């Protein structure tokens, strides 16, 4: 799977043949040929500017919403570490690093008396993923709160993109291929910290009650088709609890796939495709993957 290439010098950390399974929620999949954790945005920009354009590059956040195939990633995985994890309030706006978790964004917004960002607490990912996928939950999505984002393009150029330039649709953006989000600005409204915390608690309780949060999972597997809930279609197709090896459709929320222990990424992806086939056969509706599937098969 390797790509023969000389890597540019970096100030951050570069690891060869880095296992990705420990870094993703499913705890499955192969290794990255290289794992790069840049020191800062300038380090990332310089690295990409000097890197052979033929080398595949993939950003990695918290590792939710992701199946890394068992053959791993033939190129560079970029993981945004502590330098990219911050959320700083300026009035009703928050400037956030691309590696910042939704919990940190919403907590810092609460501390600054900024309401409207509570829903980000419930999305298991980082700001970069929210921006790329128009992440959302509980009736709100990134498009409702994003002002702009700063990205490093595959050629190393740095660009600021406004909300209008991102062409948001349901779980989709027009973010350029290969762009890595290093910062984003969100906007809320003035609010009382106690009221904001109460809303965060309500969302957390709702998630705990309805989703298999303590399992090895990837989050919501399929997008909700227009006018339908994916989980209802999956349940109606008789897929609740369905298994392939150690991969299982969650019995608690059947739009979640689980790794019960030793499932390979191939098992998990095959289970998802079996669910899609059964839903198509029973309802005529073709489910679209929400989870990203990347890398090469073993």
ABEGO torsion letter per residue (X at the ends): XBBBBBBBBBABBBBBGBBAAAABAAGBEBBBABBBBBABAAAAAAAAAABBAABBBBBBBAGBGBBBBAAEBBEBBBBBBAAABBBBBBEABBBBBAABBAAAAAAAAAAAGBBGAAAAAABBBBAAAAAAAGBBBGGBBAAAABABBBBBBAAGBBBBBBAAAAGBBBGBBABBBGBBBABBBBBBBBBBAAAAAAAAAAAAAAAAAABBAABBBAEBABBBBBGBBAAAAAAAAGABGBBBEABBBBAABAABBBBAGABBAAAAAAAAAAAAAAAAAAAGBBBBBABBBBEBBX
